[in-house]
Amino acid sequence: MYAIEDLQTFIQIAGRGGITAAARAQGISPATVSHRLAKLEKHLGVTLFHRSSRTVSLSVEGRAFHDRVERILDDLANAEMDIGSHGGALRGHLRVTMAPWILARFILPNLHGLRARHPELSFEFLAVDRYVNLVEERQDCAIRVGVLSDSSFISKKLTDNHRILCAAPSYLEHHSEPTSVHALVDHHCICLPWQTDWGLGGHMPRNQVMVSNSDSLTDAAAHGLGIVVKSRLAVMRELEAGELVEILPGSLPAAHAPISSLRAPNLKDSRKVDAFVAFVSQCFGR
Protein backbone atom coordinates (compact mmCIF):
# COMPACT_ATOMS: atom_id res chain seq x y z
CA MET A 1 0.00 0.00 0.00
CA TYR A 2 1.21 3.51 -0.70
CA ALA A 3 1.45 6.41 1.77
CA ILE A 4 0.63 10.12 1.64
CA GLU A 5 4.34 10.80 1.05
CA ASP A 6 4.14 8.75 -2.14
CA LEU A 7 1.23 10.86 -3.40
CA GLN A 8 3.07 14.07 -2.51
CA THR A 9 6.12 12.87 -4.41
CA PHE A 10 3.93 11.99 -7.42
CA ILE A 11 2.55 15.56 -7.44
CA GLN A 12 6.08 16.96 -7.21
CA ILE A 13 7.29 14.88 -10.16
CA ALA A 14 4.38 16.12 -12.27
CA GLY A 15 4.85 19.72 -11.22
CA ARG A 16 8.65 19.78 -11.51
CA GLY A 17 8.84 17.72 -14.69
CA GLY A 18 11.36 15.15 -13.51
CA ILE A 19 12.69 12.81 -10.84
CA THR A 20 15.75 14.88 -9.93
CA ALA A 21 13.83 18.15 -9.64
CA ALA A 22 11.19 16.48 -7.47
CA ALA A 23 13.90 15.02 -5.24
CA ARG A 24 15.52 18.42 -4.86
CA ALA A 25 12.21 20.08 -4.00
CA GLN A 26 11.46 17.50 -1.30
CA GLY A 27 14.97 17.23 0.08
CA ILE A 28 15.24 13.51 -0.63
CA SER A 29 17.32 11.38 -2.99
CA PRO A 30 16.33 10.64 -6.60
CA ALA A 31 16.41 6.95 -5.71
CA THR A 32 13.76 7.53 -3.05
CA VAL A 33 11.59 9.42 -5.53
CA SER A 34 11.91 6.61 -8.08
CA HIS A 35 11.07 4.01 -5.43
CA ARG A 36 7.94 5.90 -4.34
CA LEU A 37 6.77 6.26 -7.93
CA ALA A 38 7.38 2.59 -8.71
CA LYS A 39 5.44 1.56 -5.59
CA LEU A 40 2.53 3.78 -6.57
CA GLU A 41 2.42 2.52 -10.16
CA LYS A 42 2.62 -1.11 -9.01
CA HIS A 43 -0.29 -0.65 -6.61
CA LEU A 44 -2.45 1.11 -9.22
CA GLY A 45 -1.47 -1.18 -12.05
CA VAL A 46 -0.96 1.69 -14.51
CA THR A 47 1.89 3.76 -15.93
CA LEU A 48 1.60 7.27 -14.52
CA PHE A 49 4.38 8.87 -16.56
CA HIS A 50 5.86 8.57 -20.01
CA ARG A 51 9.64 8.65 -19.53
CA SER A 52 12.38 9.84 -21.82
CA SER A 53 16.11 10.26 -21.22
CA ARG A 54 15.57 13.82 -19.95
CA THR A 55 11.96 14.39 -18.98
CA VAL A 56 8.80 12.71 -17.79
CA SER A 57 5.24 13.58 -18.78
CA LEU A 58 1.92 12.43 -17.39
CA SER A 59 0.13 9.61 -19.16
CA VAL A 60 -3.63 9.80 -19.72
CA GLU A 61 -4.15 7.76 -16.57
CA GLY A 62 -1.56 9.83 -14.75
CA ARG A 63 -3.33 13.07 -15.66
CA ALA A 64 -6.67 11.81 -14.37
CA PHE A 65 -5.06 10.52 -11.16
CA HIS A 66 -3.09 13.75 -10.71
CA ASP A 67 -6.17 15.98 -10.79
CA ARG A 68 -7.94 13.93 -8.13
CA VAL A 69 -4.90 13.48 -5.91
CA GLU A 70 -3.93 17.15 -6.00
CA ARG A 71 -7.40 18.13 -4.80
CA ILE A 72 -7.37 15.47 -2.08
CA LEU A 73 -4.00 16.65 -0.76
CA ASP A 74 -5.20 20.25 -0.77
CA ASP A 75 -8.31 19.23 1.18
CA LEU A 76 -6.15 17.33 3.64
CA ALA A 77 -3.87 20.33 4.13
CA ASN A 78 -6.90 22.56 4.69
CA ALA A 79 -8.31 20.11 7.23
CA GLU A 80 -5.02 20.10 9.13
CA MET A 81 -4.91 23.88 9.15
CA ASP A 82 -8.52 24.13 10.31
CA ILE A 83 -7.58 22.38 13.57
CA GLY A 84 -4.46 24.53 13.98
CA SER A 85 -1.83 21.92 13.30
CA HIS A 86 0.20 24.31 11.15
CA GLY A 87 -0.52 27.65 12.75
CA GLY A 88 -2.54 28.93 9.79
CA ALA A 89 0.20 28.47 7.19
CA LEU A 90 -0.93 27.54 3.71
CA ARG A 91 0.50 24.72 1.61
CA GLY A 92 -0.01 23.44 -1.90
CA HIS A 93 0.00 24.75 -5.45
CA LEU A 94 -2.17 27.63 -6.69
CA ARG A 95 -2.95 28.26 -10.37
CA VAL A 96 -4.22 31.74 -11.24
CA THR A 97 -4.88 33.41 -14.57
CA MET A 98 -4.97 37.16 -15.17
CA ALA A 99 -4.03 39.87 -17.65
CA PRO A 100 -0.25 40.37 -17.99
CA TRP A 101 -0.42 43.96 -16.73
CA ILE A 102 -2.14 42.91 -13.50
CA LEU A 103 0.56 40.33 -12.82
CA ALA A 104 3.44 42.67 -13.70
CA ARG A 105 2.19 45.86 -12.04
CA PHE A 106 0.27 44.68 -9.00
CA ILE A 107 0.99 41.05 -8.12
CA LEU A 108 4.71 40.43 -8.67
CA PRO A 109 5.91 43.61 -6.90
CA ASN A 110 4.06 42.50 -3.75
CA LEU A 111 4.25 38.71 -3.95
CA HIS A 112 7.27 38.47 -1.64
CA GLY A 113 5.04 39.39 1.30
CA LEU A 114 2.58 36.57 0.63
CA ARG A 115 5.40 34.09 0.07
CA ALA A 116 7.03 35.13 3.35
CA ARG A 117 3.77 34.42 5.20
CA HIS A 118 3.17 31.12 3.41
CA PRO A 119 6.52 29.69 2.26
CA GLU A 120 5.00 26.27 1.50
CA LEU A 121 2.53 27.72 -1.01
CA SER A 122 3.68 27.63 -4.64
CA PHE A 123 2.23 29.61 -7.54
CA GLU A 124 1.65 29.13 -11.27
CA PHE A 125 0.46 32.24 -13.14
CA LEU A 126 -1.15 32.10 -16.57
CA ALA A 127 -0.78 35.72 -17.71
CA VAL A 128 -2.73 36.13 -20.94
CA ASP A 129 -5.19 38.63 -22.42
CA ARG A 130 -7.50 35.98 -23.87
CA TYR A 131 -10.49 34.41 -22.14
CA VAL A 132 -9.47 31.40 -20.06
CA ASN A 133 -11.93 28.63 -19.20
CA LEU A 134 -11.11 27.84 -15.58
CA VAL A 135 -12.32 24.25 -15.72
CA GLU A 136 -10.78 23.27 -19.05
CA GLU A 137 -7.43 24.91 -18.27
CA ARG A 138 -7.36 23.73 -14.65
CA GLN A 139 -7.12 27.16 -13.04
CA ASP A 140 -8.03 27.62 -9.38
CA CYS A 141 -8.86 31.30 -9.75
CA ALA A 142 -9.05 34.11 -12.30
CA ILE A 143 -8.60 37.85 -11.91
CA ARG A 144 -10.92 39.33 -14.53
CA VAL A 145 -11.30 42.83 -15.96
CA GLY A 146 -14.78 43.98 -16.91
CA VAL A 147 -18.38 43.42 -15.87
CA LEU A 148 -18.88 39.70 -15.28
CA SER A 149 -21.78 37.79 -16.77
CA ASP A 150 -24.06 35.84 -14.49
CA SER A 151 -22.82 32.32 -13.94
CA SER A 152 -22.49 29.60 -11.33
CA PHE A 153 -18.96 30.75 -10.57
CA ILE A 154 -18.21 32.68 -7.39
CA SER A 155 -16.99 36.23 -7.93
CA LYS A 156 -15.78 39.05 -5.73
CA LYS A 157 -15.21 42.63 -6.81
CA LEU A 158 -11.67 43.72 -5.92
CA THR A 159 -11.52 47.30 -7.18
CA ASP A 160 -13.11 49.81 -9.51
CA ASN A 161 -11.56 50.47 -12.90
CA HIS A 162 -12.51 52.24 -16.13
CA ARG A 163 -11.38 51.98 -19.72
CA ILE A 164 -10.12 55.17 -21.34
CA LEU A 165 -8.82 56.48 -24.66
CA CYS A 166 -5.24 57.66 -24.40
CA ALA A 167 -2.23 58.58 -26.52
CA ALA A 168 1.31 59.89 -26.12
CA PRO A 169 1.90 63.67 -26.17
CA SER A 170 4.32 63.13 -29.07
CA TYR A 171 1.53 61.58 -31.13
CA LEU A 172 -0.87 64.42 -30.37
CA GLU A 173 1.75 67.00 -31.31
CA HIS A 174 1.95 65.54 -34.82
CA HIS A 175 -1.70 64.69 -35.36
CA SER A 176 -3.53 67.18 -33.12
CA GLU A 177 -5.85 66.03 -30.36
CA PRO A 178 -9.30 64.92 -31.55
CA THR A 179 -12.08 67.11 -30.17
CA SER A 180 -14.89 64.59 -30.81
CA VAL A 181 -15.36 60.92 -31.63
CA HIS A 182 -16.16 61.94 -35.21
CA ALA A 183 -12.58 63.18 -35.60
CA LEU A 184 -11.13 59.76 -34.72
CA VAL A 185 -11.49 58.54 -38.31
CA ASP A 186 -8.51 60.73 -39.26
CA HIS A 187 -6.26 59.20 -36.60
CA HIS A 188 -4.08 56.14 -36.06
CA CYS A 189 -4.84 53.52 -33.44
CA ILE A 190 -3.27 50.44 -31.94
CA CYS A 191 -5.58 47.63 -30.88
CA LEU A 192 -5.80 44.03 -29.78
CA PRO A 193 -7.45 41.53 -32.17
CA TRP A 194 -10.82 41.85 -30.38
CA GLN A 195 -10.66 45.67 -30.10
CA THR A 196 -11.36 46.52 -33.74
CA ASP A 197 -14.63 48.21 -32.75
CA TRP A 198 -14.66 50.60 -29.81
CA GLY A 199 -18.44 50.91 -29.83
CA LEU A 200 -18.35 54.52 -31.03
CA GLY A 201 -20.91 54.17 -33.76
CA GLY A 202 -18.41 53.36 -36.48
CA HIS A 203 -16.11 56.29 -35.65
CA MET A 204 -12.94 54.17 -35.60
CA PRO A 205 -9.49 55.33 -36.70
CA ARG A 206 -8.87 54.08 -40.23
CA ASN A 207 -5.17 53.39 -39.82
CA GLN A 208 -4.84 50.48 -37.42
CA VAL A 209 -1.88 48.56 -36.03
CA MET A 210 -2.83 45.30 -34.33
CA VAL A 211 -0.74 43.73 -31.56
CA SER A 212 -1.20 40.46 -29.71
CA ASN A 213 -0.98 41.50 -26.06
CA SER A 214 -1.83 44.37 -23.73
CA ASP A 215 1.76 45.14 -22.75
CA SER A 216 2.69 45.73 -26.40
CA LEU A 217 -0.40 47.93 -26.66
CA THR A 218 0.90 50.19 -23.90
CA ASP A 219 4.42 50.27 -25.34
CA ALA A 220 3.16 51.16 -28.80
CA ALA A 221 1.06 53.99 -27.42
CA ALA A 222 3.95 55.34 -25.33
CA HIS A 223 6.10 55.34 -28.49
CA GLY A 224 3.59 57.65 -30.14
CA LEU A 225 2.18 55.18 -32.66
CA GLY A 226 -1.47 55.99 -32.07
CA ILE A 227 -4.53 56.06 -29.82
CA VAL A 228 -5.39 53.08 -27.63
CA VAL A 229 -8.14 51.85 -25.33
CA LYS A 230 -6.66 50.86 -21.97
CA SER A 231 -7.77 50.17 -18.43
CA ARG A 232 -6.91 53.24 -16.38
CA LEU A 233 -5.20 51.07 -13.77
CA ALA A 234 -3.06 49.49 -16.48
CA VAL A 235 -1.53 52.84 -17.49
CA MET A 236 -1.58 54.79 -14.21
CA ARG A 237 2.22 54.89 -14.22
CA GLU A 238 2.36 56.34 -17.74
CA LEU A 239 -0.43 58.83 -17.03
CA GLU A 240 1.27 60.10 -13.87
CA ALA A 241 4.61 60.37 -15.69
CA GLY A 242 3.03 62.25 -18.60
CA GLU A 243 4.02 59.52 -21.08
CA LEU A 244 0.33 59.07 -21.94
CA VAL A 245 -2.61 61.45 -21.65
CA GLU A 246 -6.31 60.71 -21.63
CA ILE A 247 -8.29 62.02 -24.59
CA LEU A 248 -12.05 62.43 -25.09
CA PRO A 249 -12.89 61.62 -21.43
CA GLY A 250 -16.22 59.88 -20.99
CA SER A 251 -16.63 59.06 -24.67
CA LEU A 252 -16.30 55.27 -24.41
CA PRO A 253 -19.60 53.42 -23.91
CA ALA A 254 -19.62 50.77 -21.18
CA ALA A 255 -16.30 52.09 -19.90
CA HIS A 256 -16.87 50.67 -16.41
CA ALA A 257 -14.50 47.69 -16.10
CA PRO A 258 -14.21 46.59 -12.46
CA ILE A 259 -11.62 44.00 -11.52
CA SER A 260 -12.94 40.86 -9.85
CA SER A 261 -11.85 37.41 -8.77
CA LEU A 262 -13.63 34.37 -10.14
CA ARG A 263 -13.54 30.75 -9.04
CA ALA A 264 -15.54 27.56 -9.30
CA PRO A 265 -18.11 26.82 -6.56
CA ASN A 266 -16.27 23.69 -5.43
CA LEU A 267 -13.35 25.91 -4.36
CA LYS A 268 -15.41 28.12 -2.07
CA ASP A 269 -13.81 26.61 1.04
CA SER A 270 -10.25 26.64 -0.24
CA ARG A 271 -8.15 28.64 2.19
CA LYS A 272 -5.34 29.23 -0.29
CA VAL A 273 -7.71 30.83 -2.80
CA ASP A 274 -9.29 32.94 -0.05
CA ALA A 275 -5.86 34.12 1.01
CA PHE A 276 -4.79 34.95 -2.53
CA VAL A 277 -7.96 36.90 -3.29
CA ALA A 278 -7.49 38.92 -0.09
CA PHE A 279 -3.87 39.54 -1.08
CA VAL A 280 -4.85 40.78 -4.55
CA SER A 281 -7.41 43.13 -3.03
CA GLN A 282 -4.67 44.58 -0.84
CA CYS A 283 -2.41 44.99 -3.89
CA PHE A 284 -5.00 47.14 -5.61
CA GLY A 285 -5.56 49.04 -2.36
CA ARG A 286 -1.93 50.08 -2.39
ABEGO torsion letter per residue (X at the ends): XBBAAAAAAAAAAAAAGEAAAAAAAAGBBAAAAAAAAAAAAAAAGBBABBBBAABBBBBAAAAAAAAAAAAAAAAAAAAAAAAGAAGGBBBEBBBBBBBAAAAAAAAAAAAAAAAAABAABBBBBBBBABBBBAAAAGBABBBBBEBBBBBABBBBBABBBBBBBBBBAAAAAAAEBBABAAAAAABBBBBBAAAABAGAGGBBBABBBBBABAAAAAAAAAAGAEBBBBBAAAAAAAAAAGABBBBGBGABBGABBBBBBBBBAAAAABAAAAAAAAAAAAAAAX
